Amino acid sequence: MIAVRPAQAADVPQIAALLNAIIAAGGTTAMETPLKEAGLAKRIVATPDRSCWHVAHDGAGRLVGVQWAEPHPGLPADIADISTFTRIGMTGCGIGTALFQATQAACRARGYRALNAAIRADNPGGLRFYESLGFTDWRVAHDARLASGKVTGKWFKRIDL
């Protein structure tokens, strides 16, 4: 059983732990530097009227996923940038889809007309996930670089709300 709700300040340690495990594993996120809880807490509350942060918990209350949609300086004001992360080993369990239902409704309520997902070209699971939700390609950057300088390429997918 997966339960989804808006993220709260008390979730920050678990969100940071989940994201940092994914960052440490590498290969699926453009983030390469471990996140600090204080910075993450500030980001979650930075634009509450424009950002949508949701968490998913399993039946034991363990955080198993996080998804957010927020403004991005490279996008129009009515398009939010979305990111989705699930606990390592739990992809394909419906967590991302459950999170998306909540995020999609929250984004509509905040006046967004579309969502953008930027996915590393070497992340086939992420590409399939967003496609399964109905996202379609609108741009490809074959020479996208990570902060480390590694070239991965990036797919930009979009869905209208």
C-alpha positions as CSV (number, residue, x, y, z in Angstrom):
1,M,0.0,0.0,0.0
2,I,1.4,3.4,-1.1
3,A,0.2,6.6,0.5
4,V,0.9,10.0,-1.1
5,R,0.7,13.3,0.6
6,P,2.3,16.8,0.4
7,A,5.9,16.9,1.8
8,Q,6.3,18.4,5.3
9,A,9.4,19.7,7.1
10,A,9.6,16.4,9.1
11,D,10.1,14.6,5.8
12,V,13.4,16.4,4.9
13,P,15.8,13.9,6.5
14,Q,14.2,10.9,4.7
15,I,13.9,12.8,1.4
16,A,17.6,13.8,1.7
17,A,18.6,10.2,2.5
18,L,16.6,8.8,-0.4
19,L,18.0,11.4,-2.9
20,N,21.6,11.0,-1.6
21,A,21.4,7.2,-2.1
22,I,20.4,7.8,-5.7
23,I,23.1,10.4,-6.2
24,A,25.7,8.1,-4.7
25,A,24.6,5.2,-7.0
26,G,24.9,7.5,-10.0
27,G,23.6,7.1,-13.6
28,T,20.0,8.4,-13.3
29,T,20.2,11.9,-12.0
30,A,22.0,15.0,-13.1
31,M,22.7,15.8,-9.4
32,E,26.2,14.7,-8.5
33,T,26.7,16.3,-5.1
34,P,25.1,15.0,-2.0
35,L,22.3,17.3,-0.7
36,K,22.3,18.9,2.7
37,E,19.1,18.8,4.7
38,A,19.1,22.6,5.4
39,G,19.3,23.4,1.7
40,L,16.6,20.9,0.8
41,A,14.3,22.3,3.5
42,K,14.7,25.8,2.1
43,R,14.0,24.6,-1.4
44,I,10.8,22.9,-0.4
45,V,9.4,26.1,1.1
46,A,11.0,28.6,-1.3
47,T,7.9,29.1,-3.5
48,P,5.0,27.4,-1.8
49,D,2.4,29.1,-4.1
50,R,4.3,27.8,-7.2
51,S,6.0,24.5,-6.1
52,C,4.4,21.1,-5.5
53,W,6.3,18.6,-3.4
54,H,4.8,15.2,-2.6
55,V,6.1,12.1,-0.8
56,A,5.1,8.5,-1.0
57,H,5.2,6.1,2.0
58,D,4.8,2.4,2.2
59,G,2.6,0.5,4.7
60,A,5.3,0.7,7.3
61,G,5.6,4.5,7.0
62,R,9.0,4.4,5.2
63,L,9.5,7.1,2.6
64,V,9.7,5.3,-0.8
65,G,9.4,8.2,-3.2
66,V,9.4,11.9,-3.8
67,Q,8.3,14.1,-6.6
68,W,8.3,17.8,-7.1
69,A,7.3,20.3,-9.7
70,E,8.5,23.9,-9.5
71,P,9.3,26.9,-11.6
72,H,12.5,26.8,-13.7
73,P,14.2,29.9,-15.0
74,G,14.5,28.3,-18.5
75,L,10.7,27.7,-18.8
76,P,7.7,30.0,-19.2
77,A,6.0,30.9,-15.9
78,D,3.0,28.5,-16.7
79,I,5.2,25.4,-17.2
80,A,6.7,23.7,-14.2
81,D,9.8,21.4,-14.2
82,I,9.1,18.0,-12.6
83,S,11.4,15.5,-11.0
84,T,10.6,12.0,-9.7
85,F,12.7,9.7,-7.5
86,T,11.9,6.3,-5.9
87,R,13.8,4.3,-3.4
88,I,16.5,2.2,-5.1
89,G,15.1,-1.2,-5.9
90,M,11.5,0.0,-5.9
91,T,11.1,1.3,-9.4
92,G,8.2,-0.2,-11.3
93,C,6.0,-0.5,-8.2
94,G,3.6,2.3,-9.1
95,I,5.1,4.8,-6.7
96,G,5.9,7.4,-9.4
97,T,2.5,7.1,-10.9
98,A,0.8,7.6,-7.5
99,L,3.0,10.6,-6.9
100,F,2.1,12.0,-10.4
101,Q,-1.6,11.9,-9.7
102,A,-1.1,14.2,-6.7
103,T,1.4,16.5,-8.4
104,Q,-0.7,16.9,-11.5
105,A,-3.7,18.0,-9.5
106,A,-1.6,20.4,-7.4
107,C,0.0,21.9,-10.5
108,R,-3.4,22.5,-12.2
109,A,-4.6,24.2,-9.0
110,R,-1.5,26.5,-9.1
111,G,-2.3,27.5,-12.7
112,Y,0.3,25.6,-14.6
113,R,-0.7,24.5,-18.1
114,A,2.1,22.0,-18.7
115,L,4.9,20.1,-17.1
116,N,8.5,19.6,-18.4
117,A,10.7,16.7,-17.5
118,A,14.4,16.7,-18.3
119,I,15.8,13.2,-18.3
120,R,19.4,12.0,-18.8
121,A,19.7,10.1,-22.2
122,D,21.4,7.3,-20.3
123,N,18.4,6.8,-18.0
124,P,16.1,4.4,-20.0
125,G,13.9,3.8,-16.9
126,G,13.3,7.5,-16.5
127,L,12.5,7.9,-20.2
128,R,10.0,5.0,-20.1
129,F,8.4,6.3,-16.9
130,Y,7.6,9.7,-18.2
131,E,6.4,8.3,-21.6
132,S,4.1,5.9,-19.7
133,L,2.4,9.0,-18.1
134,G,1.8,10.6,-21.5
135,F,4.9,12.9,-21.7
136,T,6.1,13.5,-25.3
137,D,9.5,14.6,-26.6
138,W,9.8,18.3,-27.4
139,R,13.6,18.7,-27.4
140,V,16.8,16.7,-27.3
141,A,20.2,18.0,-26.2
142,H,22.8,15.5,-27.4
143,D,25.7,17.4,-25.7
144,A,24.2,18.1,-22.3
145,R,26.9,18.1,-19.6
146,L,26.7,17.3,-15.9
147,A,28.6,19.5,-13.4
148,S,31.4,17.0,-13.5
149,G,31.8,17.6,-17.3
150,K,30.5,14.2,-18.3
151,V,28.4,14.4,-21.5
152,T,25.2,12.4,-21.2
153,G,22.7,14.0,-23.5
154,K,19.2,15.0,-22.2
155,W,15.7,14.4,-23.4
156,F,13.1,17.0,-22.6
157,K,9.5,15.7,-22.4
158,R,6.3,17.6,-21.8
159,I,2.7,17.0,-20.9
160,D,-0.1,19.4,-21.1
161,L,-2.3,19.7,-18.1
